[in-house]
Amino acid sequence: MDSIEPTEGTLDLVFGALADPVRREILNQLDGKDLLVTELAAPFTISLQAVSRHIQVLVRAGLVTQERTGRVKSCRLDTGPILQAALWINRYSRYWQSQFDTLAMWLDSLSPQRKEAPHAVPRDDSPAGSIPARDRGAAGQDAGAAGQRRTRGGR
């Protein structure tokens, strides 16, 4: 088995660790910096001991490494196991892509086909079809009045 290919045990630990929102937030905090356990615990309403247990789950999964200096532990993110999990998930992207391609074709078949002459100019860009800003209100009122006359006449 390739060294980048994860084992089932590694995947179980990584996905189990990522399944908890507290642990995901700890990983977010560690993104790009080393933090002390007390710094990691600060934003949470749970106890320091509970945060420490979450960190230990991350350590067992290989997502966090700890370094002890005296009584102080600093934590660092290790993205290797996340990469392995991403590669494992990516193997299945070909199935998703074929589903997206099928969906795109189906949506294209539902949308009406617009057939415009290649030389057609949008109405707003045509000098003959444009209405000066000062006359737009009056034009709208005239159109409304014409619509009411057609409605009355059709009764």
Buried (B, 14 or more C-beta within 10 A) or exposed (E): EEEEEBEEEBBEBBBEBBEEEBBBBBBEBBEEEEBEBEBBBEEBEEEEEEBBEBBEBBBEBBBBBBEEEEEEBBBEBBEBBBEBBEEBEEEEEEEEEEEEEEEEEEEEEEEEEEEEEEEEEEEEEEEEEEEEEEEEEEEEEEEEEEEEEEEEEEE
